[in-house]
């Protein structure tokens, strides 16, 4: 049975509303750049009515009533928000079966990770990055203090579940699940924000190295520009003052019995 043709051609250029400092925006950018698809990035920073184009301004709320980023405007004027919905939509409409396979079982494995992501992997950014970059959220201090503990739990899940038997998330090849996850985790590496030591997580380290080699990855990360140095500088100052949070006690070795 012949497969249906993609709904859009490679020449269709969607708009992505967001900024490269946003982890979910970078995930969408990575999918597009990895596939060699053209797109227009329209700068919309997150937060409360940041002029002249903040995500809470009425102009953006008309596109996305949730007032967050990223938001996609396709070439036919269709708007879509929530990064994982955007990733799935782009893969389906552009025929990107290498990163979103047609096999329903493989799609279901991606769905497992997507259901896990927001209350787990995403919380690495909430706990470790947002307190430094998103002061408008006014997060309580304990969110930052608990950040390393949250990250450790998530990285152990990656070691023992998502990467246990495969080099990528439940897969021998990278999929949109990896694109979503990597932007929350890799930002904490020494070359970016320098927030986490990944040596206790060898499978995560190997996965990060493989993701870094993907076409489009370094291009997307570099588009975040000065954000890396600004936050890395703040982290360095906090570490020097012994104010950067860390796990209070050494965690048991991965795979050991509790």
C-alpha positions in Angstrom: 0.0 0.0 0.0 1.4 3.4 -1.0 2.2 5.8 1.7 0.5 9.2 1.6 2.7 12.1 0.4 3.7 14.7 2.9 1.3 17.6 3.3 4.0 20.2 2.7 7.0 20.5 0.5 10.6 21.2 1.7 10.1 24.7 0.4 7.3 25.6 2.8 8.7 27.9 5.4 7.0 28.0 8.8 7.5 30.7 11.4 8.7 29.7 14.9 7.8 32.3 17.5 10.3 32.1 20.4 13.9 32.6 21.4 16.9 30.2 21.3 17.3 30.6 25.1 14.1 28.6 25.4 14.7 24.9 25.7 11.4 23.9 23.9 12.1 26.4 21.2 15.5 24.9 20.6 14.0 21.5 20.3 11.8 22.7 17.5 14.7 24.5 15.8 16.8 21.3 16.1 14.2 19.2 14.3 13.9 21.8 11.5 17.7 22.3 11.1 18.4 18.6 11.4 16.0 17.9 8.5 17.4 20.8 6.5 14.0 22.6 6.5 13.8 26.3 6.2 12.1 28.3 8.8 11.8 31.9 10.1 12.6 32.5 13.8 10.5 35.4 15.1 11.8 36.7 18.5 9.3 36.4 21.2 10.8 36.2 24.7 8.8 34.4 27.5 7.4 36.3 30.4 5.0 39.0 31.4 4.4 41.5 28.7 8.1 42.0 27.8 8.2 44.8 25.2 8.1 45.0 22.3 7.2 41.3 21.7 6.8 39.4 24.9 4.8 36.2 25.0 2.1 37.7 27.3 1.3 40.6 24.9 -2.0 40.5 23.1 -0.4 40.1 19.7 1.1 36.8 20.8 -1.9 35.7 22.8 -3.9 35.9 19.5 -1.5 33.2 18.2 -1.3 31.2 21.4 -3.8 31.9 24.2 -1.5 30.1 26.7 1.0 32.9 26.2 4.1 30.6 26.1 6.7 29.6 23.5 7.4 28.1 21.1 4.4 28.7 18.7 4.4 27.6 15.1 2.7 29.3 12.2 2.7 27.1 9.2 2.9 28.4 5.7 -0.9 28.1 5.3 -1.6 30.2 8.4 -2.2 27.3 10.8 -1.1 28.0 14.4 0.1 25.4 16.8 1.6 25.6 20.3 3.2 23.2 22.8 6.6 22.0 21.6 5.9 18.3 21.5 2.7 18.8 19.5 4.8 21.0 17.1 7.5 18.3 16.8 5.0 15.6 16.0 3.2 17.8 13.6 6.3 18.9 11.7 7.5 15.2 11.5 4.1 14.1 10.1 3.5 16.9 7.7 7.0 16.9 6.3 7.3 13.1 6.1 10.2 12.8 8.6 9.8 9.1 9.2 13.4 8.8 10.3 12.7 10.7 13.5 9.0 9.8 13.8 8.6 6.3 12.5 5.4 5.1 10.9 5.3 2.0 13.1 2.6 2.6 15.8 4.7 0.7 18.4 7.6 3.0 17.9 5.3 6.0 18.0 3.9 4.7 21.3 7.4 4.5 22.8 7.9 8.2 21.8 4.6 8.9 23.5 5.8 7.3 26.7 8.7 9.7 26.9 6.5 12.7 26.0 4.1 11.8 28.8 7.1 11.6 31.2 8.8 14.8 30.0 7.0 17.7 31.5 6.8 16.5 35.1 10.4 15.1 35.0 13.0 16.2 32.5 11.5 19.6 32.1 11.8 20.1 35.8 15.6 20.3 35.4 15.2 23.6 33.6 12.5 24.7 36.2 14.8 23.9 39.1 18.2 24.9 37.8 17.9 27.4 35.0 14.6 29.3 35.6 15.8 30.7 39.0 18.7 32.4 37.2 17.0 33.4 33.9 13.3 33.7 34.7 13.1 36.0 37.8 9.7 37.0 36.6 8.4 33.6 37.8 9.4 34.4 41.4 10.1 30.8 42.2 10.7 30.0 45.9 14.4 29.4 46.9 13.8 25.7 47.6 13.1 25.1 43.9 16.7 26.1 43.1 18.1 24.2 46.2 16.3 21.0 45.1 17.4 21.3 41.4 20.3 18.9 41.6 18.2 16.3 43.4 15.6 16.5 40.6 18.3 16.3 37.9 19.9 13.3 39.6 16.5 11.4 39.7 15.8 12.2 36.0 19.3 11.2 34.9 19.0 7.9 36.8 15.7 7.3 34.9 17.6 7.8 31.6 20.4 5.4 32.7 18.0 2.7 33.9 15.0 3.1 31.7 15.1 5.2 28.6 18.7 4.4 27.6 19.0 1.1 29.3 19.1 -1.0 26.1 19.4 1.5 23.3 21.7 4.4 22.5 18.7 6.8 22.1 15.4 7.0 23.9 13.9 3.6 23.4 15.4 3.6 20.0 18.5 2.7 18.0 18.2 6.0 16.1 17.4 9.6 17.4 13.7 10.6 17.3 11.8 13.6 18.3 11.8 12.3 21.9 15.6 12.8 21.9 15.2 16.3 20.4 12.8 17.3 23.2 14.9 15.8 26.0 18.4 16.9 24.9 17.7 20.6 25.2 16.7 20.3 28.8 19.7 18.2 29.8 22.7 19.2 27.6 22.4 22.9 28.7 23.8 21.8 32.1 27.0 20.4 30.7 30.4 22.2 31.4 30.6 23.8 27.9 27.3 25.5 28.4 25.9 26.4 31.8 28.4 24.2 33.8 25.7 23.1 36.3 26.1 19.3 36.3 28.8 16.6 36.3 27.6 13.8 34.0 30.4 11.3 34.8 28.2 9.3 37.1 25.8 8.7 34.2 27.8 7.0 31.4 24.8 6.2 29.2 23.6 9.8 29.4 27.2 11.0 28.5 27.3 8.7 25.4 23.8 9.9 24.4 24.8 13.6 24.8 27.9 13.0 22.7 25.8 11.3 20.0 23.3 14.1 20.0 26.0 16.8 19.7 27.2 15.1 16.5 23.7 15.5 14.8 23.5 18.0 12.0 21.9 21.2 13.3 22.7 20.6 16.9 25.7 23.0 17.3 24.1 25.6 15.0 21.0 25.7 17.3 23.0 25.9 20.5 25.2 28.7 19.2 22.1 30.7 18.3 21.5 31.2 22.0 24.7 33.3 21.9 25.4 35.3 25.1 22.9 33.4 27.3 25.5 30.7 27.8 28.3 33.0 29.0 25.9 35.1 31.2 24.5 32.1 33.1 27.8 30.3 33.2 29.3 33.4 34.8 26.5 33.5 37.4 27.0 29.8 38.1 30.8 30.3 38.5 30.2 33.1 41.0 27.7 31.0 43.0 30.1 28.1 43.1 33.0 30.3 44.2 30.8 31.6 47.1 29.7 28.0 47.8 26.1 29.0 47.2 25.4 26.7 44.2 23.2 23.8 45.3 24.5 20.3 45.1 23.4 16.9 46.4 24.0 16.9 50.1 25.2 13.3 50.3 26.9 11.1 47.8 24.3 9.0 45.9 24.7 5.3 45.6 26.3 4.0 42.5 23.9 3.5 39.6 22.5 0.1 39.5 23.3 -0.6 43.2 20.7 -1.9 45.5 19.1 0.6 47.9 
